[in-house]
């Protein structure tokens, strides 16, 4: 990225935040329009020939593709064109699974993007892909379908029917301690991995639509929604709600509160929350106290992932430029 663009962005950051911002790059630079970075996945080196860099996979919205970027040079190595918006990415060994708005899941070689197969069993937008503790891949769609796949045979393994059998909306999946957490509107449905008919329903008194979940270093499940700045915190073993954390406070910065949470990411003993207004709020995962906030983007922070010790944030299309952060610059917060 050219120095002029970096300097222009740095002008909005304090000195310490400028030091923490390691890099910014636009994965849509060669495209006609800037795209939303809907999802991110870091794929480690596949062999010794790759060195220690790996690749950053960037799932884009309006341009309907995945840009695969060298994790050190930040140059696009190849892209994968899709039929519709990319919604979720999952690295499974030497493969990458791609979910999209057109209900499909595409499995490609991580080395070169070669398409291996495509699944069309979902009847609505694919919202989430996760690996189970047994290595199976779980997928969910916005209409409440949950399907389990065998990644070795690249075949459907079984379907999961969420209980009770009323209308469901699954916005995301998270696997923790043998349970698959399915987030939806006003509730969470927990499915036992080994006994899928054993399920728990957690109704949320706030009535929010959970769109993002993450597990803290203490083993607690944090769950936030795109229309609320409150994050629900659950005990990872008993599944009881133990706290509510107000992530964004209107008085904490000149731009106001977060106005909803798009993404959560566990980083050591911190929980990062990317908000609709482009701010990232960082909480101490133990005390639940807000310890840092930074204006990361000029649009909502739609996605986040880890790249070693670094944190990668991806924004909406009014910004479109991915940022790489080094949280160690801030020290113990």
C-alpha positions in Angstrom: 0.0 0.0 0.0 1.4 3.4 -0.8 2.8 5.6 2.0 0.4 8.5 1.2 -2.7 6.3 1.9 -1.1 5.0 5.1 -0.3 8.5 6.3 -3.8 9.7 5.5 -5.2 6.9 7.7 -2.7 7.4 10.4 -3.8 11.0 10.8 -6.9 9.8 12.6 -5.0 7.7 15.1 -3.1 8.5 18.3 0.6 7.8 18.3 0.3 4.5 20.2 -2.5 3.3 17.9 -0.4 4.3 14.9 2.4 2.1 16.2 -0.1 -0.8 16.7 -1.3 -0.6 13.1 1.2 -2.7 11.2 -0.4 -2.7 7.7 -3.4 -1.8 5.6 -4.2 -3.2 2.2 -7.2 -3.2 -0.1 -8.0 -6.7 -1.5 -10.3 -5.1 -4.1 -7.6 -2.8 -5.4 -7.7 -4.4 -8.9 -11.5 -4.5 -9.0 -14.0 -1.9 -10.3 -15.6 -1.5 -6.9 -14.6 -1.8 -3.3 -16.1 -4.8 -1.6 -17.2 -5.6 2.0 -14.8 -8.0 3.7 -17.5 -10.4 4.9 -15.1 -13.0 6.3 -11.4 -13.8 6.9 -9.4 -16.9 7.5 -5.7 -17.4 8.0 -4.3 -20.6 6.5 -0.9 -21.6 7.9 2.0 -22.7 5.6 1.1 -26.0 3.9 4.7 -27.2 3.5 8.2 -26.1 4.3 8.4 -24.6 0.8 5.9 -21.9 1.9 8.3 -20.7 4.6 6.5 -19.4 7.7 4.1 -16.9 6.1 0.9 -18.7 5.2 -1.9 -17.0 3.4 -4.8 -14.7 4.3 -8.1 -15.7 2.7 -10.5 -12.7 2.3 -14.2 -13.5 1.5 -15.7 -10.5 -0.4 -19.2 -9.4 -0.7 -20.3 -7.5 -3.9 -17.4 -8.8 -6.0 -18.4 -12.4 -5.2 -15.0 -13.8 -4.8 -12.3 -14.9 -2.4 -8.9 -13.1 -2.6 -6.0 -15.2 -1.4 -3.2 -12.9 -0.1 0.4 -13.7 0.9 0.5 -13.1 4.6 3.8 -11.2 4.5 3.8 -9.3 1.3 0.0 -8.7 1.3 0.0 -9.3 -2.5 -3.0 -11.2 -4.0 -1.7 -14.5 -5.2 -4.9 -15.8 -6.7 -8.7 -15.4 -6.4 -11.7 -17.7 -6.6 -14.8 -16.5 -8.3 -18.1 -17.5 -6.8 -21.7 -17.2 -8.0 -22.8 -15.0 -5.1 -21.5 -13.1 -2.0 -19.1 -15.1 0.1 -20.4 -15.4 3.7 -18.1 -17.7 5.6 -14.7 -19.4 5.3 -13.2 -22.4 7.1 -9.7 -24.0 6.8 -9.8 -27.8 7.1 -6.3 -29.3 6.7 -5.2 -28.7 3.0 -8.7 -27.5 2.0 -10.8 -24.4 2.5 -14.5 -24.5 2.7 -16.4 -21.5 1.3 -20.1 -20.7 2.2 -22.1 -18.2 0.1 -25.3 -16.3 -0.2 -26.6 -18.7 -3.0 -26.9 -21.6 -0.5 -23.8 -23.4 -1.7 -20.7 -24.7 0.0 -17.6 -24.9 -2.2 -14.5 -26.9 -1.2 -11.2 -25.9 -2.7 -7.5 -26.8 -2.5 -5.8 -24.4 -0.2 -2.6 -24.5 -2.3 -4.1 -23.2 -5.5 -7.8 -22.7 -5.2 -8.8 -25.6 -7.4 -12.4 -26.6 -6.8 -12.8 -30.1 -5.4 -16.6 -30.2 -5.0 -19.7 -28.2 -4.3 -22.6 -28.9 -1.9 -26.1 -27.6 -2.7 -28.0 -29.3 0.2 -28.7 -26.0 2.0 -31.9 -24.2 1.0 -30.9 -20.7 2.2 -27.8 -18.6 2.7 -25.0 -20.4 4.4 -24.1 -18.5 7.5 -21.4 -20.5 9.3 -18.9 -23.3 9.0 -17.0 -24.8 12.0 -15.0 -27.9 12.7 -16.3 -30.2 15.4 -14.1 -31.9 18.0 -14.1 -35.1 16.0 -13.0 -33.4 12.8 -16.5 -33.3 11.2 -17.5 -30.0 9.6 -20.8 -28.4 10.7 -22.6 -25.9 8.5 -25.7 -23.8 9.1 -28.0 -21.7 7.0 -30.2 -18.7 7.8 -33.3 -20.8 7.6 -32.2 -23.0 10.5 -30.7 -26.0 8.6 -27.7 -27.6 10.3 -25.7 -30.2 8.4 -22.7 -32.3 9.4 -20.1 -33.2 6.7 -17.3 -35.8 6.5 -14.3 -33.8 5.3 -12.3 -36.9 4.5 -14.9 -38.3 2.1 -16.2 -34.9 1.1 -19.7 -36.2 1.7 -22.8 -35.4 3.8 -22.7 -37.3 7.1 -26.0 -36.4 8.8 -28.5 -33.6 9.3 -29.4 -32.1 12.6 -32.9 -31.0 13.4 -33.0 -28.2 15.9 -35.6 -28.5 18.7 -38.3 -27.4 19.3 -39.5 -27.9 15.8 -40.6 -24.3 15.3 -39.1 -21.7 13.1 -35.3 -21.2 13.5 -32.8 -18.8 12.3 -29.1 -19.7 12.6 -26.7 -16.9 12.2 -23.6 -18.6 13.5 -22.0 -21.7 15.0 -19.4 -22.3 17.8 -18.0 -25.5 19.1 -17.0 -25.7 22.8 -16.6 -28.6 25.2 -18.6 -31.1 23.0 -21.5 -28.8 22.3 -22.3 -26.9 19.2 -23.8 -23.4 19.9 -26.3 -22.3 17.3 -27.0 -18.6 17.5 -30.3 -17.1 16.4 -33.1 -14.6 17.1 -33.7 -14.2 20.9 -32.2 -17.6 21.7 -29.3 -20.0 21.5 -29.7 -23.7 20.7 -27.0 -26.0 22.0 -26.5 -29.4 20.3 -24.6 -32.3 21.9 -22.0 -33.3 19.3 -22.2 -37.0 20.1 -26.0 -37.1 20.7 -27.6 -34.5 18.4 -31.1 -35.1 19.7 -29.8 -33.8 23.1 -30.3 -30.1 22.9 -30.6 -27.1 25.2 -32.4 -23.8 24.4 -31.2 -20.6 26.1 -33.7 -17.8 25.7 -32.3 -14.3 25.9 -34.1 -11.8 27.9 -32.7 -8.9 25.8 -34.4 -10.3 22.7 -31.4 -9.6 20.6 -30.3 -11.5 17.5 -27.0 -13.1 18.2 -24.6 -12.8 15.2 -21.2 -13.4 16.7 -19.7 -15.7 19.4 -16.3 -16.4 20.8 -14.7 -18.4 23.6 -12.5 -16.5 26.1 -9.3 -17.8 27.5 -11.3 -18.7 30.7 -13.6 -20.9 28.7 -16.6 -18.6 28.8 -18.8 -18.1 25.7 -19.3 -14.4 24.7 -22.2 -13.7 22.4 -23.1 -10.4 20.8 -25.6 -9.1 18.3 -25.5 -6.5 15.4 -28.3 -4.4 17.0 -27.0 -4.2 20.6 -23.8 -3.1 22.4 -24.4 -5.7 25.1 -22.6 -9.0 25.0 -24.0 -12.0 26.9 -21.4 -14.1 28.7 -22.1 -17.8 29.5 -20.3 -20.4 31.6 -18.7 -22.8 29.1 -19.6 -25.9 31.3 -22.9 -25.2 32.9 -24.2 -22.9 30.0 -25.7 -20.5 32.5 -25.5 -16.8 31.8 -23.0 -15.3 34.2 -22.7 -11.7 33.0 -23.7 -9.0 30.6 -21.0 -6.7 29.3 -21.7 -3.3 27.8 -19.0 -3.1 25.1 -19.4 0.4 23.8 -20.1 3.5 25.9 -21.3 6.6 24.2 -19.1 8.8 26.4 -15.9 6.8 25.7 -15.1 8.4 22.4 -16.0 11.3 20.2 -17.8 9.1 17.7 -20.3 7.6 20.1 -21.1 4.0 20.9 -20.7 0.9 18.8 -24.4 0.6 17.8 -24.1 -3.1 17.5 -21.5 -5.8 17.3 -20.5 -7.5 14.0 -17.6 -9.6 15.2 -16.0 -11.0 18.4 -12.5 -12.4 18.7 -10.6 -13.9 21.6 -7.1 -12.6 21.8 -5.1 -13.9 24.8 -6.8 -12.6 27.9 -8.8 -10.1 25.9 -12.0 -10.1 24.0 -12.1 -7.9 20.9 -15.5 -6.6 19.6 -15.8 -5.1 16.1 -18.8 -2.7 15.9 -21.1 -1.3 13.2 -19.5 2.2 13.5 -15.9 1.0 12.8 -14.7 1.0 16.4 -12.9 -2.0 18.0 -13.5 -2.3 21.7 -11.1 -4.4 23.8 -12.2 -5.9 27.1 -10.3 -7.8 29.8 -11.8 -11.2 29.5 -11.4 -11.8 33.3 -12.7 -8.6 34.7 -15.1 -7.8 31.8 -13.8 -4.2 31.9 -13.2 -2.1 28.8 -9.5 -1.4 28.6 -9.0 0.0 25.1 -10.9 1.3 22.1 -9.7 2.3 18.6 -11.3 3.7 15.5 -10.2 0.9 13.2 -12.3 1.6 10.1 -14.5 4.1 8.4 -17.3 1.4 8.1 -18.4 -1.5 10.3 -15.9 -4.1 11.3 -17.5 -7.0 9.6 -14.8 -9.7 10.3 -11.8 -10.5 12.4 -9.2 -13.3 12.6 -5.8 -14.1 14.1 -2.6 -14.3 12.2 -0.1 -15.5 14.8 0.3 -12.7 17.4 -1.5 -10.2 15.0 -5.1 -9.4 14.7 -6.7 -8.8 11.2 -9.8 -6.7 10.8 -12.0 -6.4 7.7 -14.5 -3.6 7.1 -17.6 -2.9 5.1 -17.4 -1.5 1.5 -17.4 2.2 2.5 -13.8 1.4 3.7 -12.8 -1.9 2.2 -9.2 -1.8 3.5 -8.1 -4.6 5.7 -6.0 -3.7 8.7 -3.3 -5.7 10.6 -2.8 -4.9 14.3 -0.1 -5.8 16.7 -1.7 -5.7 20.1 1.6 -6.2 22.0 2.4 -2.6 21.2 -0.2 -1.6 23.7 1.4 -3.8 26.4 -0.6 -4.9 29.4 -3.8 -2.9 29.3 
